[in-house]
Amino acid sequence: MPKVSIITTTYKHEKFISQTIESIISQTFTDWELLIWDDSPDDNTWNIIKNYVKKYPNKIRAWHHKPNKWIVDNMNFLISLASNESKYIAFLEGDDLYTPDNLEEKLKIFEKYIDVWLVYNNVDFINDNWEITDTNFFDNVSSVFVNEKIDINNFINWKFFVSYSIMMINKIILNKINITNPIKDKLYFASDSIFFAEVWYNYKLYWNDKTLTIYRKHKDNLSKRNIKMTMDTLVFVEFLKNKYRLNKIGYRYNYLKTFVSYLNNNRQKTIYYWLMSFIYNIKNNLFSRFWMLFLSLLPNKINKSLFNKYRKTVWREQIR
């Protein structure tokens, strides 16, 4: 089987990085290299990584940069340094874990299906204490779309993706589709969804329903910051809408626009997008949608106090 380069970026992961690296060292497939970029300014993450580099100098290479360059630039830097012998690129974020058979299982699929360009898998969630909080996250969704391309509207309106850590790709793809940051915002973290959607729209992917990745949820996860995730999801949807010239992109887009219109104090647009979200889908997120409508109908003084913690100036004019 061909060699695999694993790309890992870290930022203040001193509590988790040892477990992440150990999960790679424990792989049943052994012809891999690990490339790590650490942006941690003042914790012990870099020292831990350096110890592993000393112990495994032929397997692990690492770089450190105190000013945070953020995930997109760091990942592209590491990809550019991947071994010429590597046919595939895999990803593992600095607080996540592989199951021991992760690489082997994905490589078997690539060997069996020569027209597949990306393989991704199911995932379990754990917390700081190694307690499983959710299993088989993608059950009954992604398994419908095995080994095929997908219409971009379907991608936008379903939940298919959670992290770079669940995918392995043929390296050739990166000559055609880049990992990009369309709004040039260092805090922007939806680059994974955009990359995944563009690959899926243009190439065949394969879904492995086994849980091969353990995704750690903790207080510092970007995905735990609900407002930021909502805003970036909207940027992701609008990026695809504009690039592929979509006229109708359904429930999810209108639901997100409802939220953003409310944050921008635009009651008329809030109610408009709220109604549009029901035209495309009646069932999903009923409680939150009616809560948003309830807030938008209240007098400003009341809804400001109820929603004050979500109404932060930094988001107000980002999306119009």
Sequence and secondary structure as in RCSB ss.txt:
>XXXX:A:sequence
MPKVSIITTTYKHEKFISQTIESIISQTFTDWELLIWDDSPDDNTWNIIKNYVKKYPNKIRAWHHKPNKWIVDNM
NFLISLASNESKYIAFLEGDDLYTPDNLEEKLKIFEKYIDVWLVYNNVDFINDNWEITDTNFFDNVSSVFVNEKI
DINNFINWKFFVSYSIMMINKIILNKINITNPIKDKLYFASDSIFFAEVWYNYKLYWNDKTLTIYRKHKDNLSKR
NIKMTMDTLVFVEFLKNKYRLNKIGYRYNYLKTFVSYLNNNRQKTIYYWLMSFIYNIKNNLFSRFWMLFLSLLPN
KINKSLFNKYRKTVWREQIR
>XXXX:A:secstr
  EEEEEEEESS TTTHHHHHHHHHT S   EEEEEEE  SSSSHHHHHHHHHHH TTTEEEEE SS   HHHHH
HHHHHTS TTEEEEEE  TT EE TTHHHHHHHHHHH TTEEEEEEEEEEE TTS EEESSTTTTTGGGS SB  
 HHHHHHS     GGGEEEEGGGGGTS    TT  TT  THHHHHHHHHHHHSEEEEEEEEEEEEE  TT GGG 
HHHHHHHHHHHHHHHHHHTT S  HHHHHHHHHHHHHHTT HHHHHHHHHHHHHH SSTTHHHHHHHHHHHHS H
HHHHHHHGGG  GGGTTT  
